[in-house]
Amino acid sequence: MTSPVFILGGAQSDFARNWTRDNKGLFEMISETTAAALDEARLDAEDIEALHIGNFAGELFSGQGLLGGMAVMAHPAFSGLPTSRHEAACASGSMAILAASADIEAGRYGLVGVIGVELMRNVPGEQAARNLGAAAWAGREAEGARYLWPAMFSGLAEVYERRYGLKREHLAEISKTNFDNGRRNPNAQTRNWQFTEDSFSADDEANPVIEGWMRKSDCGQVTDGAAVIFLANEAEARKYADARGLSLDEIPRLKGWGHTTAPLLFEAKLAESEGSDGYTFPWVRKAITDAYARAGLSGPDDLDLVETHDCFSITEYMAIEHFGLAGPGEAWKPIEAGTIRPDGALPFNPSGGLIGLGHPVGATGVRMALDAARQTTGRAGDCQIGGAKTAATYNVGGSTTASACFIIGV
């Protein structure tokens, strides 16, 4: 990056909460989580100079657009602030972070709030699935599928099975790990869920098929939630640190980033991967390696943990190899070796990820960055990875149409 961008703190909502049952909606999610974030970061609302909002489908789920107008109502001091909303399906929150970072790097503002939010549990499951289908090519992809995204990512599992071979037990291990991690997270949607070994098996009663390869245990959750972080330039971060008796080196920062966009059609993505260096999604690989390069990292050996997008178990399987832990088609090796477990060489999703923690679409990228910042400053509670100083996040929009990777650390 041209100048450092620091993360001063933030908060997320309880992802197990059903806001509609509480007669609350998008505004309350934004305002309550923003208030919690200001409190946790020990910031005054009057010091915030701009707001960026990540949200995918407010219009589809709630009939609500222009969320910047809601955001400035979250605190009286916000009235009049410049706001922008950003959409890249499930990577919307990361787009808001990128835009806020650009504001800071350009010198426009010194302290910027980033809000990610999505209300999704206010409609029946099949309607939610149709709404989320807007991130695929409408009328051209997964036609006839009851649940579009499980069908699409079942297609990815079929690609892996055809190209390299794929075993269900490796996908099951990813899900088990993420549900186990979620039990330790006080904000996880599934923290109190109960499982047996059959819950991860091919038992059609205990673990029913949703679409194709994707069974219930392979799927992330439809979730309500919000996450808020505050980004600052070096001058504001130094002032923040001095006022709290901290060293600037104790404030986490965005060390590197990668952002790519692939063709919208899943089949076009696969066509681009033919004849490449073997990676199923070359633009995913580029987003990650661009982030490595900008952060001055040689690869995954320089990381202490990864928060990655596991909307489905196969998505994390793909990410494991695209981060460079294994060659194309060989993600099963670090899975079998226990590399991605909390006590492994490179833990994946100590938060629980999307499968264990939950996936409020517009909030996920912001939540990942918040968890990475907490991990690298020793504030991740029972999810803490010992000695973590450098973390990566990877956030997907659509069938990897949008890819965003951040390197965050102290």
C-alpha positions as CSV (number, residue, x, y, z in Angstrom):
1,M,0.0,0.0,0.0
2,T,1.1,3.6,-0.6
3,S,0.5,4.5,3.0
4,P,-0.4,2.4,6.1
5,V,-4.1,1.9,6.9
6,F,-4.7,0.9,10.6
7,I,-7.6,-1.0,12.1
8,L,-8.5,0.7,15.4
9,G,-11.2,-1.8,16.5
10,G,-14.8,-2.7,16.0
11,A,-17.6,-5.1,16.8
12,Q,-20.0,-7.7,15.3
13,S,-23.5,-8.6,16.2
14,D,-24.5,-12.0,17.6
15,F,-25.0,-14.0,14.5
16,A,-27.5,-16.4,16.2
17,R,-29.9,-13.5,16.6
18,N,-33.0,-13.4,14.5
19,W,-33.7,-9.7,14.3
20,T,-37.1,-10.0,12.7
21,R,-38.4,-11.9,15.7
22,D,-37.3,-9.0,17.8
23,N,-39.3,-6.6,15.5
24,K,-36.0,-5.0,14.4
25,G,-34.5,-4.6,11.0
26,L,-31.5,-3.1,9.1
27,F,-31.5,0.1,10.9
28,E,-31.3,-1.5,14.4
29,M,-28.6,-3.9,13.1
30,I,-26.5,-0.9,11.9
31,S,-27.1,1.4,14.9
32,E,-26.7,-1.2,17.7
33,T,-23.5,-2.7,16.1
34,T,-22.1,0.7,15.4
35,A,-22.7,1.7,19.0
36,A,-21.0,-1.5,20.2
37,A,-18.0,-0.9,17.8
38,L,-17.5,2.7,19.1
39,D,-17.6,1.4,22.6
40,E,-15.2,-1.5,22.0
41,A,-12.7,0.7,20.0
42,R,-13.1,3.5,22.6
43,L,-13.7,6.0,19.9
44,D,-15.9,9.1,19.8
45,A,-18.5,9.3,17.1
46,E,-17.6,12.9,16.5
47,D,-14.2,11.8,15.2
48,I,-15.5,9.7,12.4
49,E,-15.1,11.5,9.0
50,A,-16.8,9.1,6.5
51,L,-18.8,5.9,6.3
52,H,-18.7,3.0,3.9
53,I,-21.4,0.3,3.9
54,G,-21.1,-3.2,2.5
55,N,-24.5,-4.7,1.6
56,F,-25.6,-7.1,-1.1
57,A,-29.4,-7.4,-1.2
58,G,-31.2,-4.9,1.1
59,E,-33.7,-4.2,-1.7
60,L,-34.4,-7.9,-2.3
61,F,-34.8,-8.9,1.4
62,S,-36.2,-5.7,2.8
63,G,-37.2,-3.4,-0.1
64,Q,-34.6,-1.0,1.3
65,G,-31.8,0.8,-0.5
66,L,-29.8,4.0,0.3
67,L,-28.4,2.5,3.4
68,G,-26.0,5.5,3.9
69,G,-29.0,7.4,5.1
70,M,-29.7,4.8,7.7
71,A,-26.0,4.7,8.7
72,V,-25.9,8.5,9.5
73,M,-28.9,8.0,11.7
74,A,-26.9,5.6,13.9
75,H,-25.5,8.5,15.9
76,P,-26.4,12.2,15.8
77,A,-22.7,13.1,15.2
78,F,-22.8,11.2,11.9
79,S,-25.4,13.4,10.3
80,G,-23.9,15.1,7.2
81,L,-21.0,12.6,6.8
82,P,-20.2,11.4,3.3
83,T,-21.3,7.7,2.8
84,S,-21.0,5.1,0.0
85,R,-22.6,1.7,-0.3
86,H,-20.7,-1.2,-2.0
87,E,-22.0,-4.4,-3.6
88,A,-20.1,-7.5,-4.8
89,A,-22.4,-10.2,-3.5
90,C,-20.8,-12.0,-0.6
91,A,-17.7,-9.9,-1.0
92,S,-19.6,-6.6,-0.4
93,G,-17.9,-6.0,2.9
94,S,-14.5,-6.3,1.5
95,M,-15.3,-3.8,-1.2
96,A,-16.3,-1.4,1.5
97,I,-13.0,-1.9,3.2
98,L,-11.1,-1.4,-0.1
99,A,-13.0,1.8,-0.8
100,A,-12.5,3.2,2.8
101,S,-8.8,2.3,2.5
102,A,-8.6,4.2,-0.8
103,D,-10.2,7.3,0.9
104,I,-7.5,7.2,3.6
105,E,-4.6,6.6,1.2
106,A,-5.8,9.5,-1.0
107,G,-5.7,11.8,2.1
108,R,-9.4,12.6,1.9
109,Y,-10.2,11.4,5.5
110,G,-8.2,10.2,8.5
111,L,-10.7,8.1,10.3
112,V,-13.4,6.1,8.5
113,G,-16.1,3.7,9.6
114,V,-16.9,0.5,7.6
115,I,-20.2,-1.2,8.2
116,G,-21.2,-4.5,6.8
117,V,-24.8,-5.6,7.2
118,E,-27.4,-8.1,5.9
119,L,-30.9,-9.0,7.0
120,M,-31.8,-12.5,5.6
121,R,-33.9,-14.4,8.0
122,N,-37.0,-12.3,7.5
123,V,-38.1,-14.4,4.5
124,P,-38.6,-18.2,4.0
125,G,-35.5,-20.2,3.1
126,E,-36.5,-20.8,-0.5
127,Q,-37.1,-17.1,-1.0
128,A,-33.7,-16.3,0.6
129,A,-32.2,-18.7,-1.9
130,R,-33.8,-17.0,-4.8
131,N,-32.7,-13.6,-3.6
132,L,-29.1,-14.8,-3.2
133,G,-29.3,-16.2,-6.7
134,A,-28.9,-12.6,-8.0
135,A,-25.2,-13.1,-7.7
136,A,-25.3,-15.7,-10.5
137,W,-26.3,-14.9,-14.1
138,A,-30.0,-14.7,-13.8
139,G,-31.8,-17.1,-16.3
140,R,-28.6,-18.8,-17.4
141,E,-27.2,-20.7,-14.4
142,A,-28.5,-23.5,-12.2
143,E,-31.8,-23.4,-13.9
144,G,-34.2,-25.8,-12.2
145,A,-32.2,-26.1,-9.0
146,R,-34.3,-25.6,-5.8
147,Y,-31.3,-24.1,-4.1
148,L,-29.1,-22.2,-6.6
149,W,-25.8,-21.8,-4.6
150,P,-25.6,-25.4,-3.2
151,A,-26.2,-26.5,-6.8
152,M,-23.5,-24.2,-8.2
153,F,-20.9,-25.3,-5.6
154,S,-21.9,-28.9,-6.0
155,G,-20.8,-28.2,-9.6
156,L,-17.4,-27.1,-8.2
157,A,-17.1,-30.4,-6.3
158,E,-17.9,-32.2,-9.5
159,V,-15.0,-30.4,-11.2
160,Y,-12.6,-31.4,-8.5
161,E,-13.8,-35.0,-8.6
162,R,-13.4,-35.1,-12.4
163,R,-10.0,-33.4,-12.5
164,Y,-8.3,-34.7,-9.4
165,G,-10.6,-37.0,-7.5
166,L,-12.5,-35.9,-4.4
167,K,-13.4,-37.7,-1.2
168,R,-16.4,-36.7,0.9
169,E,-14.5,-37.3,4.2
170,H,-12.2,-34.4,3.4
171,L,-15.1,-32.1,3.0
172,A,-16.6,-33.5,6.2
173,E,-13.4,-32.7,8.1
174,I,-13.6,-29.1,7.0
175,S,-17.2,-28.8,8.3
176,K,-16.4,-30.6,11.5
177,T,-13.4,-28.3,12.2
178,N,-15.5,-25.1,11.5
179,F,-18.4,-26.3,13.7
180,D,-16.0,-27.2,16.5
181,N,-14.4,-23.7,16.2
182,G,-17.8,-22.1,16.2
183,R,-18.5,-23.6,19.6
184,R,-15.8,-21.4,21.1
185,N,-17.1,-18.2,19.6
186,P,-19.7,-16.4,21.7
187,N,-21.2,-14.8,18.5
188,A,-21.5,-17.9,16.4
189,Q,-24.8,-18.9,15.0
190,T,-24.2,-22.6,15.6
191,R,-22.4,-22.4,19.0
192,N,-25.1,-24.4,20.7
193,W,-25.9,-26.9,17.9
194,Q,-25.5,-30.6,18.6
195,F,-23.9,-33.1,16.3
196,T,-23.1,-36.8,16.0
197,E,-20.8,-38.5,13.6
198,D,-23.8,-39.2,11.4
199,S,-24.3,-35.5,11.1
200,F,-21.2,-35.5,8.7
201,S,-21.9,-38.8,7.0
202,A,-23.7,-39.8,3.8
203,D,-26.7,-40.6,6.0
204,D,-29.7,-39.1,4.2
205,E,-31.7,-38.7,7.4
206,A,-28.9,-37.3,9.6
207,N,-27.2,-35.3,6.9
208,P,-29.7,-34.8,4.0
209,V,-28.6,-33.9,0.5
210,I,-29.3,-30.2,-0.3
211,E,-28.1,-30.3,-3.9
212,G,-25.7,-32.9,-5.5
213,W,-22.5,-33.2,-3.5
214,M,-23.6,-30.6,-1.0
215,R,-25.3,-32.1,2.1
216,K,-26.6,-30.1,5.1
217,S,-23.2,-30.2,6.9
218,D,-21.4,-28.7,3.9
219,C,-23.4,-25.5,3.8
220,G,-23.0,-22.2,5.5
221,Q,-26.0,-20.7,7.2
222,V,-28.6,-18.1,6.2
223,T,-27.7,-15.4,8.8
224,D,-28.7,-12.0,10.1
225,G,-25.8,-9.9,11.2
226,A,-23.6,-6.8,11.1
227,A,-19.9,-6.0,11.6
228,V,-18.3,-2.6,12.0
229,I,-14.6,-1.6,12.0
230,F,-12.8,1.7,12.0
231,L,-9.8,2.4,9.7
232,A,-7.3,5.2,10.2
233,N,-4.3,6.8,8.7
234,E,-1.0,6.9,10.5
235,A,-1.5,10.2,12.1
236,E,-4.9,9.2,13.6
237,A,-3.6,5.8,14.6
238,R,-0.6,7.4,16.4
239,K,-2.9,9.8,18.2
240,Y,-5.2,6.9,19.1
241,A,-2.2,4.9,20.4
242,D,-0.7,7.8,22.4
243,A,-4.0,8.5,24.1
244,R,-4.3,4.9,25.3
245,G,-0.7,4.3,26.2
246,L,0.0,2.0,23.3
247,S,2.8,1.8,20.8
248,L,1.9,2.3,17.1
249,D,3.3,-1.2,16.5
250,E,0.5,-2.6,18.6
251,I,-2.2,-1.3,16.3
252,P,-3.0,-3.8,13.5
253,R,-2.8,-2.6,9.9
254,L,-3.7,-3.7,6.4
255,K,-0.4,-4.9,5.2
256,G,-1.5,-6.1,1.7
257,W,-4.5,-6.6,-0.5
258,G,-5.6,-8.4,-3.6
259,H,-8.8,-7.9,-5.6
260,T,-9.9,-9.5,-8.9
261,T,-13.0,-10.0,-10.8
262,A,-13.6,-13.1,-13.0
263,P,-16.3,-13.6,-15.6
264,L,-19.8,-13.9,-14.1
265,L,-20.6,-17.3,-15.7
266,F,-19.2,-20.3,-13.8
267,E,-18.5,-22.1,-17.1
268,A,-16.5,-19.2,-18.3
269,K,-14.4,-19.3,-15.2
270,L,-13.7,-23.0,-15.8
271,A,-12.8,-22.3,-19.4
272,E,-10.2,-19.7,-18.3
273,S,-8.6,-22.3,-16.0
274,E,-8.0,-24.8,-18.8
275,G,-4.4,-24.6,-19.8
276,S,-3.5,-22.4,-16.8
277,D,-1.0,-23.4,-14.1
278,G,-3.5,-25.9,-12.8
279,Y,-5.4,-23.8,-10.4
280,T,-9.2,-24.2,-10.7
281,F,-9.7,-20.4,-10.3
282,P,-6.7,-18.4,-11.5
283,W,-8.2,-15.1,-10.5
284,V,-8.6,-16.4,-6.9
285,R,-5.0,-17.4,-7.0
286,K,-4.0,-13.9,-8.3
287,A,-6.0,-12.1,-5.6
288,I,-4.1,-14.1,-2.9
289,T,-0.6,-13.8,-4.5
290,D,-1.2,-10.1,-5.1
291,A,-1.9,-9.7,-1.4
292,Y,1.2,-11.7,-0.5
293,A,3.3,-9.6,-2.8
294,R,2.0,-6.2,-1.5
295,A,2.6,-7.4,2.1
296,G,6.1,-8.6,1.3
297,L,5.2,-12.2,2.2
298,S,6.7,-15.2,0.4
299,G,3.6,-17.4,0.9
300,P,1.5,-19.3,3.5
301,D,4.6,-20.0,5.7
302,D,4.6,-16.3,6.6
303,L,1.0,-16.5,8.0
304,D,-0.3,-17.5,11.4
305,L,-3.9,-18.1,10.5
306,V,-6.5,-17.6,7.7
307,E,-10.1,-16.5,7.8
308,T,-11.5,-17.8,4.6
309,H,-14.8,-17.9,2.8
310,D,-16.4,-21.3,3.4
311,C,-19.9,-20.7,2.2
312,F,-19.6,-24.4,1.4
313,S,-17.0,-27.0,2.5
314,I,-15.8,-27.2,-1.1
315,T,-15.1,-23.4,-1.1
316,E,-12.6,-23.8,1.7
317,Y,-11.2,-26.9,0.0
318,M,-10.5,-24.7,-3.0
319,A,-9.1,-21.9,-0.9
320,I,-6.6,-24.2,0.9
321,E,-4.8,-24.9,-2.3
322,H,-5.1,-21.4,-3.7
323,F,-3.4,-20.1,-0.6
324,G,-0.6,-22.3,-1.6
325,L,-0.8,-24.9,1.2
326,A,-0.9,-27.7,-1.4
327,G,-0.7,-28.1,-5.2
328,P,-3.8,-28.0,-7.4
329,G,-6.1,-30.9,-6.4
330,E,-4.1,-31.7,-3.3
331,A,-6.0,-29.8,-0.5
332,W,-6.7,-33.1,1.1
333,K,-3.0,-33.4,2.2
334,P,-3.1,-30.5,4.7
335,I,-6.6,-31.5,5.8
336,E,-5.4,-35.1,6.6
337,A,-2.2,-33.6,8.3
338,G,-4.3,-31.5,10.6
339,T,-2.7,-28.3,9.2
340,I,-5.9,-26.3,9.2
341,R,-7.0,-27.2,12.7
342,P,-6.6,-24.7,15.6
343,D,-3.5,-26.6,16.8
344,G,-2.1,-27.0,13.3
345,A,0.6,-25.2,11.4
346,L,-1.8,-22.8,9.7
347,P,-5.3,-22.7,11.3
348,F,-8.2,-21.9,9.0
349,N,-11.3,-20.2,10.4
350,P,-10.6,-20.2,14.1
351,S,-13.8,-18.1,14.3
352,G,-15.9,-20.9,12.9
353,G,-16.0,-19.4,9.5
354,L,-19.2,-19.1,7.5
355,I,-20.2,-22.7,8.3
356,G,-19.8,-22.4,12.1
357,L,-20.1,-18.7,12.8
358,G,-22.6,-17.7,10.1
359,H,-22.8,-15.7,6.9
360,P,-24.7,-12.4,6.8
361,V,-23.6,-11.7,3.3
362,G,-22.7,-8.0,3.3
363,A,-21.1,-8.3,6.8
364,T,-18.8,-11.2,6.2
365,G,-15.8,-9.4,4.7
366,V,-15.9,-6.9,7.5
367,R,-16.3,-9.6,10.1
368,M,-13.2,-11.4,8.7
369,A,-11.1,-8.3,9.0
370,L,-12.3,-7.7,12.5
371,D,-11.4,-11.2,13.6
372,A,-8.0,-11.0,11.9
373,A,-7.3,-7.7,13.7
374,R,-8.3,-9.3,17.0
375,Q,-6.2,-12.4,16.5
376,T,-3.1,-10.4,15.7
377,T,-3.5,-8.4,18.9
378,G,-4.3,-11.3,21.2
379,R,-8.0,-10.2,21.7
380,A,-9.8,-13.2,20.1
381,G,-10.8,-14.8,23.4
382,D,-11.4,-18.5,23.3
383,C,-10.8,-18.5,19.5
384,Q,-7.2,-17.1,19.9
385,I,-4.4,-18.7,18.0
386,G,-1.3,-18.4,20.2
387,G,1.3,-15.9,19.1
388,A,-0.6,-14.8,16.0
389,K,0.9,-11.7,14.4
390,T,-0.1,-12.0,10.7
391,A,-3.5,-13.2,9.3
392,A,-5.0,-13.4,5.9
393,T,-8.6,-13.1,4.9
394,Y,-10.2,-14.3,1.7
395,N,-13.7,-13.3,0.7
396,V,-15.7,-14.5,-2.3
397,G,-18.6,-13.0,-4.2
398,G,-20.7,-15.3,-6.4
399,S,-18.9,-18.3,-7.9
400,T,-15.6,-16.6,-7.2
401,T,-16.6,-13.8,-9.5
402,A,-15.3,-11.3,-6.9
403,S,-12.2,-12.2,-4.9
404,A,-10.7,-10.1,-2.1
405,C,-7.8,-11.0,0.1
406,F,-6.3,-8.9,2.9
407,I,-3.1,-9.4,4.9
408,I,-3.6,-8.0,8.4
409,G,-1.2,-7.8,11.2
410,V,1.1,-5.9,13.6
